[in-house]
Amino acid sequence: MAKISPKCESKRLFQAMGRANDIAYVATPSGTIVLATSISQEQAISLRQGVHDPLYNDERCTVPIYNYARFLPWAQAVEEVSEMFRAASDHAHLHLSVDPSVEWERGEKYATGINPKNRIGHRAQVEAYCLSLGEQALPTRRSMWGPDVFSRIATASLMALSLQWGTTGAAVVVNWFTPTIGKLYTSVMAICLKKT
């Protein structure tokens, strides 16, 4: 399987997203499961392609120097998807079916997955199943910052500063404790000091 790196292979990334969206299924209000593309061309996860708004120019650039532009929207999307998968997993661990009127059916004795009958329901039931336990509805508008963004920025900054000053400090200590021995060293130092 080929690796996909969003930093340098944007064309392949768009193609992979297109293939994933072509096989995405959704639950309808009636409870039937259909291909998402048969209902709408809108996808749950998409990449902005061909947006000519200057605000998004840096976000579309694929070279690593523009990673700052993708940090907030990508962190928000990943957190949103992760929360929904975590909620569905929590419900499954508690043996709760998507449709509350359907009793949880165990899979075969040595089956590794969840019986598909436990994952069938209409749209409102699927949305409720993907909410954390005790949560009533999806927030209509989420913060553009995403959760814990400022602590992530602070941690990354502290790690970068400690790496930078750790190496700089070590160089200063080595230079400080290196004895000045030899004629060449003293003559070079004398020339440098005379110039200043």
C-alpha positions in Angstrom: 0.0 0.0 0.0 1.4 3.4 -0.9 1.9 6.1 1.7 -0.1 9.3 1.4 1.6 12.5 2.7 -0.7 15.5 2.6 2.4 17.7 2.7 3.8 16.7 -0.6 1.3 14.6 -2.5 -1.8 16.7 -2.6 -3.2 15.3 -5.9 -3.1 11.7 -4.5 -4.7 12.9 -1.3 -7.6 14.5 -3.2 -8.0 11.2 -5.2 -8.0 9.1 -1.9 -10.6 11.4 -0.4 -12.7 11.0 -3.6 -12.5 7.2 -3.4 -13.4 7.3 0.3 -16.4 9.5 -0.4 -17.6 7.3 -3.2 -18.0 4.4 -0.8 -19.4 6.3 2.1 -22.9 5.2 3.3 -25.4 7.2 5.4 -28.6 6.3 7.3 -31.8 7.9 6.0 -34.7 9.1 8.1 -36.6 6.0 7.2 -33.7 3.7 8.4 -32.4 2.4 5.1 -28.7 2.6 4.4 -27.7 4.2 1.1 -24.6 5.6 -0.6 -24.0 9.2 0.5 -23.5 10.3 -3.1 -27.0 9.2 -4.0 -28.5 11.8 -1.6 -26.1 14.7 -1.9 -22.7 15.8 -3.2 -21.9 17.2 0.3 -19.4 15.1 2.2 -18.8 14.8 5.9 -15.1 15.3 5.5 -13.7 17.2 2.5 -10.7 19.2 1.4 -11.1 22.7 -0.1 -10.2 22.3 -3.7 -10.5 25.2 -6.1 -11.6 27.7 -3.5 -10.4 31.0 -4.9 -10.7 32.9 -1.7 -7.3 34.5 -0.8 -7.9 33.6 2.8 -7.3 29.9 2.0 -4.3 30.3 -0.4 -1.7 29.3 2.3 -3.9 26.4 3.5 -3.9 24.9 -0.1 -0.1 25.1 -0.5 1.5 21.8 0.2 5.1 22.7 1.1 5.9 22.2 4.8 6.4 26.0 5.5 2.6 26.4 5.2 1.7 23.8 7.8 0.7 26.6 10.2 -2.3 27.3 7.9 -3.6 23.8 8.2 -3.1 23.3 11.9 -6.4 24.7 13.3 -8.9 23.3 10.7 -7.2 19.9 10.6 -7.0 19.6 14.4 -10.7 20.5 14.6 -11.7 17.9 12.0 -9.6 15.2 13.6 -11.0 15.9 17.1 -14.6 15.9 15.8 -14.2 12.6 14.0 -12.3 11.1 16.9 -15.1 12.1 19.4 -17.8 10.4 17.3 -15.8 7.2 17.0 -15.1 7.2 20.7 -18.8 7.7 21.5 -19.8 4.9 19.2 -17.1 2.6 20.7 -18.4 3.5 24.3 -21.9 2.6 23.3 -20.7 -0.7 21.8 -18.8 -1.6 24.9 -22.0 -1.1 26.9 -23.8 -3.4 24.4 -26.1 -0.7 23.3 -27.5 -1.0 19.8 -28.0 2.0 17.5 -31.7 1.4 17.5 -32.7 1.3 21.2 -35.7 -0.9 20.5 -33.4 -3.7 19.1 -31.8 -6.0 21.7 -28.0 -6.3 21.5 -27.0 -9.4 19.5 -23.7 -11.0 20.3 -21.6 -12.1 17.4 -20.3 -15.6 17.0 -18.2 -16.9 19.9 -14.8 -16.1 18.3 -15.9 -13.2 16.1 -13.7 -10.1 16.5 -16.2 -7.6 15.2 -19.7 -6.3 16.2 -22.8 -7.9 14.7 -23.9 -5.5 11.9 -27.5 -5.8 13.2 -26.4 -3.7 16.2 -25.3 -0.9 14.0 -28.6 -0.3 12.1 -30.9 2.6 12.7 -32.4 5.7 11.2 -30.5 9.0 10.9 -31.5 10.5 14.3 -30.6 7.2 16.1 -27.2 7.1 14.4 -26.5 10.8 15.3 -27.5 10.1 18.9 -25.3 7.0 18.9 -22.3 9.1 17.9 -22.8 11.5 20.8 -21.0 11.0 24.1 -23.0 9.4 26.8 -25.2 12.0 28.4 -24.8 14.5 25.5 -28.1 15.6 24.1 -27.3 17.1 20.7 -24.4 18.0 18.5 -23.2 21.6 19.0 -24.4 23.8 16.2 -21.2 25.8 16.1 -17.9 24.5 17.4 -15.0 26.7 18.3 -12.5 27.3 15.4 -9.7 26.7 17.9 -10.4 23.1 18.7 -9.8 21.5 22.1 -6.6 22.1 24.0 -5.0 24.0 21.1 -3.3 26.6 23.4 -1.8 23.9 25.6 -0.5 22.1 22.5 1.1 25.3 21.2 2.7 26.0 24.7 4.0 22.4 24.9 5.5 22.6 21.4 7.0 26.0 22.1 8.6 24.8 25.4 10.0 21.7 23.8 11.5 23.7 20.9 13.0 26.3 23.3 14.4 23.6 25.6 16.0 21.9 22.6 17.4 25.1 21.2 18.8 26.4 24.5 19.9 22.9 25.6 22.3 22.7 22.7 23.3 26.4 22.9 23.8 26.1 26.7 26.0 23.0 26.2 28.1 24.8 23.6 28.6 27.8 26.1 29.6 25.4 28.9 32.1 23.6 26.7 33.6 26.9 25.5 33.7 28.3 29.1 35.5 25.3 30.6 37.9 24.7 27.7 41.3 25.8 28.8 43.2 28.4 26.7 46.4 26.4 26.0 48.8 26.9 23.1 50.4 29.7 21.1 48.0 29.5 18.2 44.9 29.9 20.4 46.4 32.9 22.3 47.6 34.6 19.2 44.2 34.2 17.4 42.5 35.6 20.6 44.9 38.5 20.7 44.2 39.3 17.0 40.5 39.2 17.6 40.7 41.3 20.7 42.8 44.0 18.9 40.3 44.3 16.1 37.5 45.0 18.6 
